[in-house]
């Protein structure tokens, strides 16, 4: 991983001018890694410009998914992706699923469609993505068309979620950080279990409360997220899955991998911009997005936020009665 600029041992903190002289890469990495800067908080050195002149890209935002933000986020995390990890992380999620062209897979919280399109491409399964943002739905379906996968993968409005499916009609469900904002998890997972066929598979990654549940960085992240996180302990979710008839085949803590992927994404992007491979007009959008993701990184670093990956299957025994009343 690329190291942040820092003062030599025993030297005074870097001045704002010294960080400025290191270019965009030095400024960004100093802020990202929290390097101490004399007489100027590092976040002020690289703060998003509040001026009226935003140039041809307009004022950056992390609220909603305008086209410019879609373009930037895919430069950061990969085509079709709105969260870190890349294709390697997606492959690990679905590696245990026995899928083929006769299977139906639901991608819950599909975003720009990256996970569902990978499943469709690698397995031949029919993939239906569910997404709540109209801009993402349009972009994801366009990407499916561009990849010549629109005959096997489509994305539509979330609607009633899994309640809209007939019982035992889905072969598999995949989701990448899509459950943590849902307030009624018991209802969500009972409906998911009802829609899954016996023996059907569920693979997902999600965010959970870490060991430091009262951390200040966690509170800051929750306050700044566009959709309020409804975090639970992973042990509580595991108990809920068992109650609704979903058995866990494998559960892994991937917090470190997720944190590294997030940091590496921004550092690679900054290097590419500094070398001229990305136009400097994207600077303000990159810094705005960096501010947004830095709050999540802070929570990961303080141990108040954790990331886990699960591979599960629905048991033949149905245990939904208590949740469906």
N, C-alpha and C positions, 0 to 999 in steps of 0.2 A: 504494500500500500504506500502511496506517496506521502512523504512526511511534510508537515507544515513548516513554514519558515520559523526560525526561533533564534533568540539571542544566544551567544556563547555563554557558557557557565561563568557566572560572576559579573557579566556585563549588565548594563541597564536595559530595561525593556525596550523593544523596538519603538521608534518614533513613528508617528503617522506618515511623515515624509519618507521614511525608510521603507515602510510597507508599500506606499504609493509607487516608489521607484521599482518595485519588483513586478509591476504590471498587474493585470487582472488576476492571473494565477496566484501571485503572492498575496494580493488583497483577499481573494476569496478563501484561500486555504488558511490564512491567518484568522479570518472570522470563523470559518468552519471548525477549526481546532481550538479556538479560544485563546490564541496567543495574546499575551499582555502587551498593550501598546501604551507608551508613556503619554499622559496628558490627553488621551482620547480613547474612550471605549471602543474596542475593535468593531463593534456592531455599528458605530457611527461612521467608521471609515468606509464601510462598504454598504451602508444603508441604501435602500431603493430611493432613487431621486424623486423628490416630491414636486418637481417643477412642472410647468404646463406643457413643455415641449417633449413629447414622447416619441416623436418620429413616426415612421410609417407603420410600425407595429402597434401603436396605441399604448395606453396605460396597462401595465401588467396586472393580472389578477390571479388569485388562487380560489376564487369563488366561481363554481360552475366550470364548464368546459368549452370555452371559445376555441376557435380553430387554432389560434396561435399557441394556446396552452397545450392543446393536443399534440401539436408538432414538437414543442419543447419536451414534453414528458416522454415522448417516444425516442427522442434523441438521448435522453437520460437513461431510460430503462429498457428500451428495445421496442421494435415495432409491435403494436397491438397491446402494449403494457402500460399500466398506470401506477404500478407499484414496483419496487425493486426486486431483483432476483434473476431476471433473464430466463432464457429458454431452459437452461440447465435445471433451474428450480422447478419449472413446470414438468419436465420429464420425470423428476423424482416424485412429484405428486401423484402421477398417474401410472407409474411403472408397473404396479401390481394389478392393474385392472385388465381383465380378459375381455377386451372389446373387439368388435368386428362390425361389418357393414349392416348387420341385422339389429344392432343395439341402438337405443335412444339414450343420449346423455344430456342432462340439463346443466348448463353453466350458470350458476346463481351469482348475480352481481357481475355480469360479464365484462363491464367496462368497455374497452376498445376491442375486445374479442380475442386477445392473444391466447389465452388458455384453451378456449373452445376450438379455435382454429387449429391449434397444435393437435388436440385430440382427434379432430376430424381428419387432419392430414396424416397422422401417424397410424390411425386405426381403421379409418374408413367409416366409423360410426356416424350416425346422424346426430348433430349437436344443435340444441335449442338454447340460446342464451337469453337470460332474463336480466333486464337492466332498467333502472329508474330514471336515467337521464336521456332526454331525447337527442341531444347533440352526440352523445356517445353511441347511441343506437344507430344513428345515421352513419357515423364514421365507421363503426364496426361492420355494418353490412356492406359499406363501400370497400373495406379492406377484404372482406370475404370474396366479393366479386373480383377484385384485383388479383387475388390469389387463386382464382378459379375454383373456389370452394363453396360458392353460394348455393350449389345443388345439395350440399351436405351440412352447411352451417348457416344459421340465421339468428338474428337477435331481435327481440321484441320487448315491449313494455312489461315491466315486472308484474303489474296487475295484482291479482290475489296470491301471488307466489305459488307455493305448492298446492294450495287449496283448489286451484283450477284444474289439476290433473286427476284422472281417474285412479282409483286404488290399484296398486301393483302394476303401474303402467310405465315406469321409468327403470331403465337398467342401471344407470349410474348418475351420480351428482358430483360435480366438481365446483370448487369455490376458492377464490384467493382473496383473503382478507375482506370478506363480505358479510360475515355474521356479527362482528363486534359492535356494530351500530344498531342492531335489532333489539328493541326493548322487551319483546315477548318471545324469549327463546324457547320456552316450553311449547308454546303453540307452533312456532316455526318448525321445530324439529319433530314434533308429533305429526305435523302435516307432511313433512319430508319423508318420514318413515312410512307413513300410509301410502304415499305415492311410489315409493321404491318397491320393486319386486322382491320377494323373498330371495336372499342371496345377493341382491343388488348391492352396488358399491357406492361408498361416499369417500371422497378424498378432498381435503381442504387444508389451508393454512389460515390462521387467524391470530388476532392480538388478544392478550390476556393480561390480567393484573400480575405484576411481578412480585418478588418477595418484599420489596419496599412499597407497600400499598399507599402510604401517605406522603410520598415524595412531592416536593414542590414542582419539579419539572413535569410530573404527571398531571398535576392540577393545571399548569400552564398549557400543556398540550391539549387537554380536554376542553379548556376554555376557548382555544383558538381553532379547533377543528370545525369545518363547515357543518358537518353532521355530528351530533353529540355522541361520543363513544359510550357504549353501555357495557363496560368491561366486567367480566366475571373471572373467578379463579378457574384455572384449567381443570382442577379436580372436580369442581361443581358441574362443569359442562360434561365431563366424562361420566359422572353419575347420571346426568340427564339423558345422555345418549343411551346408556344401558336401560334406563327406565322405559324408553320408547321403543326398545327392541333393536338398537343399533350397537353392534359389538365392535370394539376397537381392535384391529389387527396389529397396528403399530402406531405409536405416538412418539414424536421427537421434539425436543427443544431446539429450535433453529435460530434463537435470538442472535447468536454471534454471527452466523452466516448472513442473516438479514441485515444486521448493522454494518458488516463489512461491504455487502452489496450496495447499500445505500451510500456509504462514504465513497466507495470506488466509482460509482456512477457520476457523482458530482465532480470528483477529481479528474476523471477522464474527460468529461465535458469541458471543464475549464482548460485543460491542456489543449484540447482541440480548438477552442476559441482563441487561445493565446497563439497557437501556431498558424492561425488564419484559416483553418478548415471549417470554422463556423463564423459567420459574420458577426462583428462586434455589435451590430444593431440588436442582437439578442441579449446583450449584457443585463439590461434592467429586468427582463423577463426571467433570466437565470437567477439573478439575485433575489427576486421576489419568490421564486419557487424554492430557492435555498433557505430563505427565512422560514417558509412553511414547513419544510422537512426537517429543519434543524431542531424545532421543538420536539418532534418525534424522536430524533436522535438523542436529545438530552434525556428524555424519559427512559430510553433504552439504556443509556449509559449509567443512570442512577439506580437501575435495577427495579424500577417501578412498572416497567412495561416489558412484556415477554412475547415471543412469537413461537408458535408451535405448529407442527405439521402432523396430520392424522390420516391414516388409511383405515377404513372401516367397512363393514358389511351389515346388511339387515339380516337379522336372524329369521329363521322360519317361524319362530314363536312370536305372535303379535301381542304386544303389551301396551296398547294404546288407550284402553278404556278410561283410565283416570284422567287423561288429557283431552279426550274428545267429548266429555260430558258438557 
